[in-house]
Amino acid sequence: MPSITRSEVERLAHLARLELSEDQVQRFTRQLGDILEFARQVNAVDTSAIDAADFVGDADDRTRDDTVQPSLSRDEALRAAPDADPVDGLFKVPRVLNG
């Protein structure tokens, strides 16, 4: 039995506002099923003997020292902005949500 059905893929496409061709529905049903099966296999691995603090690689992965560097002042940054409110010191951006 497939781990995801065709109707579930069609519902996900509808929720994501995607129009899928017949070929895409079949392909995504197979691919998503493969992904879910792999997740089941990973979930079945016994990790009870592994300490939660164990790391695969080096935990210290910084690429440079964390030192204070010169940067733009607030006024310089606001002068470079396409639209800003210098009185309040805020960048103005276009509205992205209705309301």
All heavy atoms as an XYZ file, in Angstrom:
768
protein
N       0.841     -1.191      0.000
C       0.000      0.000      0.000
C       0.878      1.243      0.000
O       1.799      1.363      0.792
C      -0.897     -0.006      1.236
C      -1.719      1.243      1.381
S      -2.773      1.115      2.825
C      -3.482      2.720      2.777
N       0.601      2.200     -0.901
C       1.407      3.414     -0.927
C       1.228      4.216      0.366
O       0.168      4.205      0.973
C       0.882      4.188     -2.125
C      -0.367      3.519     -2.560
C      -0.433      2.191     -1.913
N       2.296      4.910      0.762
C       2.237      5.660      2.010
C       1.507      6.985      1.846
O       1.156      7.619      2.826
C       3.647      5.893      2.539
O       4.421      6.550      1.555
N       1.299      7.401      0.616
C       0.511      8.601      0.341
C      -0.350      8.307     -0.886
O       0.108      7.658     -1.827
C       1.403      9.840      0.125
C       0.538     11.101      0.045
C       2.295      9.691     -1.076
C       1.334     12.385      0.180
N      -1.559      8.733     -0.848
C      -2.482      8.422     -1.944
C      -2.523      9.554     -2.959
O      -2.124     10.684     -2.673
C      -3.906      8.188     -1.411
O      -4.391      9.426     -0.858
C      -3.926      7.088     -0.363
N      -3.030      9.211     -4.097
C      -3.210     10.192     -5.166
C      -4.094     11.347     -4.708
O      -3.799     12.508     -4.970
C      -3.820      9.475     -6.373
C      -4.192     10.378     -7.491
C      -5.010      9.621     -8.554
N      -5.445     10.538     -9.552
C      -4.703     10.931    -10.564
N      -3.486     10.459    -10.714
N      -5.157     11.807    -11.448
N      -5.163     11.030     -3.998
C      -6.076     12.092     -3.539
C      -5.390     13.013     -2.521
O      -5.658     14.209     -2.488
C      -7.359     11.500     -2.960
O      -7.086     10.741     -1.815
N      -4.479     12.462     -1.720
C      -3.735     13.302     -0.771
C      -2.793     14.253     -1.509
O      -2.669     15.424     -1.143
C      -2.951     12.432      0.209
C      -3.837     11.708      1.210
C      -3.088     10.675      2.021
O      -2.191      9.989      1.474
O      -3.405     10.551      3.219
N      -2.149     13.762     -2.561
C      -1.277     14.621     -3.369
C      -2.103     15.715     -4.040
O      -1.709     16.886     -4.055
C      -0.490     13.796     -4.413
C       0.228     14.700     -5.405
C       0.501     12.872     -3.718
N      -3.254     15.359     -4.569
C      -4.125     16.348     -5.205
C      -4.602     17.391     -4.189
O      -4.677     18.577     -4.497
C      -5.313     15.660     -5.873
C      -4.912     14.871     -7.106
C      -6.023     14.004     -7.655
O      -6.976     13.670     -6.901
O      -5.940     13.631     -8.843
N      -4.894     16.950     -2.976
C      -5.324     17.888     -1.923
C      -4.177     18.815     -1.540
O      -4.368     20.022     -1.377
C      -5.817     17.133     -0.695
C      -6.346     18.067      0.389
C      -7.106     17.308      1.478
N      -7.791     18.207      2.370
C      -7.200     18.902      3.333
N      -5.909     18.802      3.545
N      -7.907     19.717      4.105
N      -2.965     18.268     -1.400
C      -1.798     19.102     -1.084
C      -1.552     20.127     -2.192
O      -1.247     21.290     -1.921
C      -0.560     18.235     -0.886
C      -0.524     17.396      0.384
C       0.661     16.431      0.347
C      -0.449     18.283      1.610
N      -1.695     19.700     -3.440
C      -1.516     20.612     -4.567
C      -2.561     21.719     -4.511
O      -2.244     22.895     -4.736
C      -1.610     19.848     -5.883
N      -3.788     21.374     -4.196
C      -4.853     22.366     -4.086
C      -4.539     23.370     -2.974
O      -4.671     24.577     -3.168
C      -6.198     21.672     -3.823
C      -7.308     22.630     -3.546
N      -7.898     23.372     -4.536
C      -7.911     22.978     -2.386
C      -8.829     24.138     -3.995
N      -8.855     23.914     -2.695
N      -4.102     22.873     -1.812
C      -3.776     23.758     -0.691
C      -2.605     24.687     -1.028
O      -2.548     25.826     -0.565
C      -3.449     22.939      0.559
C      -4.622     22.187      1.182
C      -4.127     21.254      2.289
C      -5.667     23.162      1.722
N      -1.666     24.191     -1.839
C      -0.507     24.977     -2.239
C      -0.795     25.824     -3.479
O       0.089     26.515     -3.982
C       0.683     24.059     -2.502
N      -2.021     25.757     -3.957
C      -2.441     26.487     -5.155
C      -1.593     26.120     -6.372
O      -1.149     26.965     -7.124
C      -2.389     28.001     -4.926
C      -3.160     28.511     -3.731
C      -4.657     28.300     -3.944
N      -5.449     29.000     -2.948
C      -6.056     28.418     -1.920
N      -5.950     27.125     -1.741
N      -6.785     29.113     -1.079
N      -1.348     24.814     -6.528
C      -0.583     24.302     -7.654
C      -1.505     23.564     -8.608
O      -2.369     22.807     -8.170
C       0.500     23.330     -7.174
C       1.571     23.891     -6.246
C       2.467     22.764     -5.739
C       2.386     24.952     -6.956
N      -1.313     23.784     -9.884
C      -2.028     23.013    -10.893
C      -1.063     21.957    -11.409
O      -0.049     22.291    -12.018
C      -2.497     23.918    -12.024
C      -3.604     24.865    -11.604
C      -4.108     25.692    -12.780
O      -3.999     25.241    -13.943
O      -4.603     26.796    -12.531
N      -1.364     20.692    -11.147
C      -0.487     19.605    -11.557
C      -1.099     18.842    -12.718
O      -2.302     18.592    -12.746
C      -0.255     18.638    -10.385
C       0.387     19.206     -9.122
C       0.531     18.113     -8.067
C       1.720     19.845     -9.427
N      -0.240     18.446    -13.639
C      -0.697     17.592    -14.730
C      -0.860     16.173    -14.189
O      -0.409     15.852    -13.083
C       0.327     17.598    -15.869
O       1.514     16.948    -15.452
N      -1.471     15.323    -14.982
C      -1.645     13.920    -14.600
C      -0.296     13.261    -14.321
O      -0.114     12.540    -13.346
C      -2.384     13.167    -15.711
C      -2.543     11.693    -15.471
C      -3.417     11.373    -14.266
O      -4.293     12.192    -13.941
O      -3.216     10.308    -13.651
N       0.679     13.552    -15.192
C       2.026     12.997    -15.034
C       2.666     13.477    -13.722
O       3.297     12.700    -13.010
C       2.898     13.400    -16.230
C       4.296     12.826    -16.134
O       4.423     11.594    -15.994
O       5.262     13.625    -16.181
N       2.489     14.742    -13.398
C       3.056     15.281    -12.164
C       2.405     14.668    -10.929
O       3.091     14.369     -9.951
C       2.914     16.802    -12.137
C       3.810     17.509    -13.120
C       3.511     18.987    -13.198
O       2.353     19.416    -13.205
N       4.566     19.794    -13.276
N       1.099     14.463    -10.972
C       0.411     13.838     -9.826
C       0.968     12.436     -9.601
O       1.283     12.063     -8.465
C      -1.121     13.785    -10.055
C      -1.800     12.937     -8.985
C      -1.714     15.189    -10.070
N       1.127     11.666    -10.659
C       1.677     10.309    -10.523
C       3.116     10.346     -9.999
O       3.485      9.593     -9.101
C       1.637      9.581    -11.868
C       0.240      9.228    -12.319
C       0.226      8.597    -13.706
O       1.262      8.342    -14.302
N      -0.981      8.360    -14.218
N       3.928     11.251    -10.567
C       5.335     11.339    -10.169
C       5.461     11.780     -8.706
O       6.224     11.204     -7.935
C       6.070     12.325    -11.079
C       7.554     12.391    -10.801
C       8.313     13.169    -11.868
N       7.455     13.917    -12.749
C       7.544     15.233    -12.940
N       8.454     15.932    -12.326
N       6.730     15.846    -13.761
N       4.702     12.802     -8.306
C       4.792     13.292     -6.933
C       4.227     12.286     -5.936
O       4.706     12.193     -4.810
C       4.102     14.647     -6.788
C       4.816     15.756     -7.525
C       4.101     16.765     -8.126
C       6.196     15.780     -7.623
C       4.741     17.793     -8.802
C       6.856     16.801     -8.297
C       6.118     17.810     -8.892
N       3.227     11.526     -6.333
C       2.713     10.478     -5.451
C       3.811      9.460     -5.173
O       4.048      9.072     -4.030
C       1.490      9.789     -6.084
O       0.462     10.764     -6.311
C       0.943      8.702     -5.170
N       4.517      9.054     -6.225
C       5.623      8.098     -6.062
C       6.763      8.715     -5.246
O       7.269      8.106     -4.308
C       6.114      7.652     -7.433
C       7.178      6.563     -7.393
C       7.641      6.133     -8.786
N       8.333      7.219     -9.490
C       7.806      7.957    -10.489
N       6.591      7.708    -10.930
N       8.496      8.923    -11.065
N       7.173      9.934     -5.585
C       8.303     10.564     -4.903
C       8.008     10.850     -3.433
O       8.853     10.598     -2.565
C       8.703     11.862     -5.623
C       9.343     11.623     -6.971
C       9.615     12.913     -7.727
O       9.079     13.970     -7.411
N      10.456     12.814     -8.743
N       6.830     11.383     -3.152
C       6.469     11.644     -1.756
C       6.348     10.344     -0.969
O       6.718     10.278      0.204
C       5.169     12.453     -1.676
C       5.293     13.912     -2.132
C       3.911     14.551     -2.244
C       6.174     14.706     -1.192
N       5.855      9.305     -1.624
C       5.799      7.994     -0.980
C       7.186      7.492     -0.624
O       7.416      6.955      0.463
N       8.145      7.670     -1.543
C       9.531      7.273     -1.282
C      10.120      8.060     -0.109
O      10.811      7.507      0.745
C      10.403      7.477     -2.525
C      10.067      6.519     -3.656
O       9.370      5.511     -3.402
O      10.506      6.783     -4.798
N       9.846      9.352     -0.076
C      10.350     10.193      1.021
C       9.764      9.747      2.352
O      10.480      9.620      3.353
C      10.034     11.678      0.745
C      10.867     12.185     -0.438
C      10.284     12.530      1.990
C      10.425     13.539     -0.973
N       8.468      9.503      2.385
C       7.826      9.069      3.635
C       8.339      7.703      4.074
O       8.520      7.454      5.267
C       6.305      9.055      3.466
C       5.670     10.444      3.325
C       4.191     10.308      2.982
C       5.862     11.260      4.591
N       8.602      6.811      3.108
C       9.149      5.497      3.446
C      10.548      5.645      4.039
O      10.896      4.983      5.016
C       9.189      4.593      2.211
C       9.799      3.226      2.473
C       9.124      2.450      3.603
O       7.895      2.594      3.783
O       9.836      1.716      4.319
N      11.362      6.518      3.463
C      12.701      6.749      4.002
C      12.611      7.326      5.415
O      13.361      6.919      6.311
C      13.495      7.683      3.092
C      14.880      7.937      3.593
C      15.847      6.948      3.523
C      15.214      9.162      4.145
C      17.127      7.174      4.005
C      16.490      9.392      4.621
C      17.451      8.399      4.557
N      11.683      8.253      5.639
C      11.507      8.819      6.981
C      11.101      7.729      7.969
O      11.541      7.736      9.129
C      10.455      9.931      6.945
N      10.259      6.766      7.538
C       9.878      5.641      8.404
C      11.105      4.806      8.780
O      11.258      4.368      9.909
C       8.865      4.745      7.712
C       7.421      5.063      8.046
C       6.520      3.888      7.746
N       5.482      3.951      6.775
C       5.186      4.869      5.876
N       5.923      5.909      5.738
N       4.161      4.788      5.084
N      11.981      4.576      7.799
C      13.196      3.805      8.057
C      14.108      4.534      9.035
O      14.658      3.920      9.956
C      13.947      3.534      6.749
C      13.243      2.583      5.820
C      13.950      2.475      4.479
O      15.099      2.868      4.330
N      13.238      1.942      3.483
N      14.274      5.819      8.865
C      15.106      6.606      9.780
C      14.487      6.606     11.172
O      15.189      6.460     12.182
C      15.277      8.054      9.256
C      15.919      8.952     10.297
C      16.088      8.061      7.967
N      13.191      6.732     11.248
C      12.496      6.749     12.534
C      12.623      5.408     13.262
O      12.576      5.356     14.489
C      11.022      7.099     12.321
C      10.350      7.515     13.591
O      10.946      8.204     14.414
N       9.100      7.105     13.761
N      12.812      4.323     12.515
C      12.900      2.996     13.116
C      14.278      2.716     13.719
O      14.445      1.738     14.444
C      12.566      1.930     12.073
N      15.264      3.560     13.426
C      16.618      3.341     13.949
C      16.619      3.551     15.460
O      16.096      4.534     15.968
C      17.628      4.293     13.266
C      19.003      4.186     13.913
C      17.704      4.011     11.780
N      17.226      2.600     16.172
C      17.311      2.684     17.626
C      18.399      3.677     18.015
O      19.585      3.439     17.790
C      17.609      1.308     18.218
C      17.719      1.335     19.736
O      17.299      2.337     20.357
O      18.233      0.353     20.299
N      18.008      4.791     18.590
C      18.965      5.816     19.014
C      19.032      5.936     20.528
O      19.595      6.894     21.048
C      18.575      7.184     18.418
O      17.251      7.519     18.853
C      18.634      7.172     16.900
N      18.498      4.961     21.222
C      18.446      5.054     22.683
C      19.830      5.052     23.331
O      20.005      5.598     24.423
C      17.606      3.906     23.256
O      18.190      2.658     22.922
N      20.835      4.483     22.671
C      22.182      4.429     23.248
C      23.030      5.645     22.872
O      24.189      5.727     23.257
C      22.881      3.153     22.792
N      22.461      6.582     22.137
C      23.224      7.742     21.696
C      22.918      8.920     22.606
O      21.761      9.275     22.823
C      22.889      8.096     20.231
C      23.254      6.929     19.333
C      23.599      9.362     19.805
C      22.826      7.102     17.903
N      23.979      9.533     23.140
C      23.833     10.699     23.991
C      23.362     11.878     23.145
O      23.891     12.114     22.056
C      25.173     11.018     24.653
C      25.090     12.171     25.632
O      23.967     12.600     25.951
O      26.149     12.648     26.077
N      22.411     12.624     23.649
C      21.865     13.753     22.894
C      22.915     14.818     22.617
O      22.766     15.623     21.710
C      20.692     14.358     23.651
N      23.997     14.849     23.382
C      25.038     15.862     23.190
C      26.117     15.416     22.215
O      27.067     16.151     21.973
C      25.662     16.217     24.532
N      26.013     14.216     21.655
C      27.009     13.748     20.690
C      26.870     14.514     19.371
O      25.765     14.808     18.924
C      26.840     12.255     20.404
C      27.365     11.399     21.539
O      28.078     11.927     22.408
O      27.056     10.192     21.555
N      28.010     14.825     18.757
C      28.017     15.527     17.481
C      28.775     14.695     16.465
O      29.759     14.046     16.790
C      28.705     16.894     17.610
C      27.967     17.850     18.492
C      28.335     18.011     19.818
C      26.910     18.584     18.001
C      27.661     18.892     20.636
C      26.225     19.470     18.809
C      26.603     19.630     20.130
N      28.337     14.755     15.229
C      29.017     14.042     14.165
C      30.309     14.759     13.806
O      31.341     14.164     13.592
C      28.115     13.921     12.918
C      28.864     13.308     11.760
C      26.877     13.118     13.251
N      30.255     16.070     13.749
C      31.420     16.861     13.356
C      31.908     17.719     14.499
O      31.472     17.598     15.649
N      32.818     18.611     14.168
C      33.381     19.535     15.137
C      32.313     20.551     15.527
O      31.734     21.218     14.681
C      34.598     20.232     14.518
C      35.325     21.129     15.500
O      35.001     21.075     16.701
O      36.229     21.861     15.062
N      32.048     20.669     16.828
C      31.015     21.587     17.293
C      31.471     23.035     17.180
O      30.657     23.947     17.175
C      30.634     21.265     18.733
N      32.768     23.274     17.089
C      33.303     24.622     16.989
C      33.521     24.934     15.516
O      34.609     24.748     14.974
C      34.619     24.721     17.774
C      35.140     26.143     17.818
O      34.357     27.077     17.559
O      36.342     26.321     18.097
N      32.471     25.406     14.833
C      32.559     25.602     13.398
C      32.616     27.076     12.990
O      32.194     27.439     11.906
C      31.409     24.890     12.693
C      30.049     25.390     13.153
O      30.010     26.261     14.047
O      29.049     24.922     12.605
N      33.123     27.915     13.866
C      33.270     29.324     13.506
C      34.284     29.458     12.381
O      35.263     28.724     12.310
C      33.752     30.141     14.695
C      32.743     30.233     15.817
C      33.316     31.039     16.920
N      34.656     30.496     17.246
C      35.245     30.636     18.406
N      34.662     31.283     19.367
N      36.447     30.136     18.618
N      34.085     30.445     11.527
C      35.026     30.657     10.440
C      35.938     31.854     10.709
O      36.924     32.045     10.023
C      34.288     30.878      9.114
O      33.385     31.972      9.261
C      33.522     29.616      8.717
N      35.588     32.689     11.684
C      36.441     33.816     12.053
C      36.142     34.192     13.494
O      35.120     33.802     14.052
C      36.210     35.008     11.132
C      34.798     35.576     11.230
C      34.688     36.855     10.410
N      33.325     37.293     10.299
C      32.663     37.969     11.245
N      33.251     38.280     12.365
N      31.405     38.319     11.057
N      37.028     34.976     14.077
C      36.783     35.456     15.429
C      35.602     36.410     15.434
O      35.382     37.158     14.471
C      38.015     36.188     15.978
C      39.163     35.237     16.270
O      38.886     34.049     16.507
O      40.317     35.702     16.252
N      34.853     36.399     16.499
C      33.702     37.277     16.648
C      34.192     38.589     17.260
O      34.201     38.761     18.474
C      32.645     36.611     17.530
C      31.344     37.383     17.524
O      31.183     38.281     16.682
O      30.486     37.089     18.382
N      34.626     39.495     16.399
C      35.144     40.774     16.867
C      34.304     41.907     16.304
O      33.715     41.790     15.223
C      36.611     40.977     16.432
O      36.686     40.879     15.017
C      37.522     39.933     17.061
N      34.265     43.001     17.037
C      33.506     44.168     16.596
C      34.183     44.757     15.372
O      35.403     44.949     15.343
C      33.427     45.214     17.726
C      32.724     46.481     17.239
C      32.713     44.634     18.937
N      33.397     45.030     14.342
C      33.896     45.603     13.091
C      33.176     46.930     12.843
O      32.022     47.093     13.239
C      33.616     44.654     11.919
C      34.214     43.274     12.052
C      35.718     43.296     11.860
O      36.228     44.041     11.035
N      36.425     42.492     12.629
N      33.817     47.852     12.156
C      33.119     49.098     11.816
C      31.918     48.795     10.926
O      31.971     47.899     10.085
C      34.161     49.914     11.042
C      35.461     49.208     11.196
C      35.183     47.820     11.668
N      30.854     49.534     11.133
C      29.656     49.344     10.309
C      28.994     50.693     10.071
O      29.444     51.719     10.583
C      28.687     48.380     10.987
O      28.252     48.932     12.213
N      27.924     50.684      9.302
C      27.199     51.924      9.022
C      26.505     52.429     10.283
O      25.975     51.646     11.076
C      26.128     51.691      7.955
C      26.589     51.333      6.552
C      25.381     51.013      5.680
C      27.386     52.457      5.942
N      26.477     53.725     10.417
C      25.663     54.304     11.492
C      24.201     54.220     11.060
O      23.889     53.981      9.883
C      26.055     55.759     11.737
O      25.643     56.566     10.631
N      23.300     54.443     11.999
C      21.879     54.390     11.656
C      21.543     55.448     10.616
O      20.813     55.186      9.666
C      21.025     54.571     12.909
C      19.541     54.489     12.600
C      18.697     54.520     13.817
N      18.725     55.854     14.394
C      17.924     56.260     15.367
N      17.077     55.425     15.899
N      17.994     57.480     15.819
N      22.097     56.643     10.762
C      21.821     57.714      9.798
C      22.326     57.356      8.402
O      21.647     57.603      7.405
C      22.445     59.025     10.267
C      21.740     59.592     11.496
O      20.548     59.268     11.699
O      22.385     60.347     12.250
N      23.518     56.749      8.299
C      24.050     56.344      6.996
C      23.165     55.284      6.357
O      22.897     55.328      5.150
C      25.474     55.810      7.148
C      26.509     56.859      7.492
C      27.857     56.241      7.806
O      27.907     55.305      8.633
O      28.854     56.696      7.219
N      22.723     54.339      7.149
C      21.854     53.276      6.623
C      20.529     53.857      6.147
O      20.032     53.489      5.074
C      21.626     52.205      7.683
N      19.957     54.777      6.913
C      18.676     55.379      6.516
C      18.825     56.237      5.266
O      17.923     56.282      4.430
C      18.106     56.208      7.666
C      17.575     55.398      8.857
C      17.221     56.315     10.015
C      16.378     54.562      8.449
N      19.963     56.897      5.102
C      20.192     57.696      3.889
C      20.261     56.810      2.648
O      19.890     57.221      1.563
C      21.484     58.502      4.023
C      21.306     59.826      4.735
C      22.486     60.751      4.498
N      23.756     60.194      4.921
C      24.263     60.274      6.161
N      23.584     60.880      7.113
N      25.435     59.760      6.437
N      20.720     55.571      2.799
C      20.841     54.655      1.669
C      19.532     53.929      1.357
O      19.414     53.284      0.319
C      21.938     53.620      1.957
N      18.554     54.043      2.244
C      17.290     53.327      2.060
C      16.430     54.018      1.004
O      16.429     55.242      0.904
C      16.527     53.266      3.378
N      15.651     53.230      0.216
C      14.764     53.831     -0.779
C      13.672     54.688     -0.129
O      13.251     55.684     -0.682
C      14.142     52.645     -1.514
C      14.763     51.421     -0.978
C      15.645     51.781      0.162
N      13.230     54.307      1.066
C      12.193     55.062      1.770
C      12.400     54.853      3.264
O      12.475     53.716      3.734
C      10.796     54.578      1.356
C       9.691     55.539      1.792
O      10.010     56.651      2.254
O       8.518     55.174      1.667
N      12.535     55.953      3.994
C      12.803     55.842      5.425
C      12.147     56.995      6.158
O      11.817     58.029      5.570
C      14.305     55.838      5.688
N      11.961     56.836      7.450
C      11.443     57.876      8.323
C      12.591     58.292      9.241
O      12.839     57.653     10.263
C      10.263     57.338      9.134
C       9.648     58.397     10.045
O      10.223     59.494     10.164
O       8.594     58.107     10.631
N      13.333     59.348      8.864
C      14.520     59.705      9.645
C      14.185     60.187     11.057
O      15.005     60.060     11.959
C      15.169     60.812      8.823
C      14.141     61.300      7.873
C      13.134     60.201      7.717
N      12.975     60.704     11.262
C      12.599     61.177     12.595
C      12.528     60.008     13.567
O      13.095     60.050     14.667
C      11.253     61.944     12.554
C      10.804     62.318     13.948
C      11.358     63.158     11.646
N      11.836     58.928     13.157
C      11.711     57.749     14.020
C      12.851     56.756     13.809
O      12.978     55.788     14.561
C      10.371     57.039     13.772
C       9.186     57.885     14.246
O       9.346     58.605     15.253
O       8.123     57.812     13.607
N      13.658     56.963     12.758
C      14.773     56.059     12.489
C      14.338     54.703     11.983
O      14.937     53.687     12.312
N      13.282     54.676     11.139
C      12.728     53.410     10.660
C      12.811     53.327      9.138
O      12.683     54.328      8.442
C      11.263     53.269     11.077
C      10.963     53.377     12.572
C       9.464     53.398     12.805
C      11.614     52.231     13.318
N      13.022     52.114      8.633
C      12.920     51.846      7.204
C      11.452     51.659      6.875
O      10.724     50.989      7.613
C      13.676     50.567      6.821
C      15.163     50.671      6.978
C      15.783     50.208      8.112
C      15.938     51.228      5.976
C      17.151     50.294      8.258
C      17.312     51.326      6.098
C      17.914     50.859      7.251
N      11.005     52.204      5.757
C       9.633     51.979      5.295
C       9.672     50.915      4.217
O      10.507     50.974      3.309
C       9.020     53.270      4.746
C       8.801     54.326      5.808
C       8.129     55.543      5.186
C       7.893     56.607      6.220
N       7.274     57.794      5.626
N       8.764     49.954      4.307
C       8.690     48.873      3.324
C       7.251     48.760      2.831
O       6.319     49.148      3.526
C       9.152     47.514      3.916
C      10.604     47.588      4.329
C       8.288     47.109      5.095
N       7.071     48.229      1.618
C       5.708     48.072      1.117
C       4.909     47.080      1.971
O       5.463     46.116      2.508
C       5.889     47.511     -0.297
C       7.340     47.699     -0.617
C       8.070     47.826      0.659
N       3.618     47.339      2.092
C       2.731     46.428      2.815
C       2.671     45.094      2.079
O       2.527     45.053      0.874
C       1.320     47.029      2.900
C       0.318     46.148      3.629
C      -1.070     46.772      3.615
N      -1.093     48.023      4.314
C      -1.490     48.161      5.588
N      -1.922     47.129      6.235
N      -1.470     49.332      6.164
N       2.804     43.990      2.811
C       2.757     42.671      2.189
C       1.536     41.871      2.621
O       1.248     40.838      2.051
C       4.038     41.851      2.499
C       5.251     42.500      1.838
C       4.261     41.713      3.989
N       0.831     42.333      3.624
C      -0.374     41.657      4.084
C      -1.542     42.614      4.018
O      -1.390     43.818      4.205
C      -0.216     41.181      5.541
C       0.929     40.209      5.816
C       1.045     39.966      7.311
C       0.686     38.904      5.094
N      -2.719     42.087      3.746
C      -3.915     42.912      3.756
C      -4.301     43.209      5.187
O      -4.126     42.411      6.076
C      -5.070     42.192      3.056
C      -4.804     42.012      1.582
O      -4.061     42.771      0.985
N      -5.392     40.985      0.993
N      -4.888     44.375      5.384
C      -5.388     44.635      6.727
C      -5.171     45.988      7.227
O      -4.548     46.884      7.006
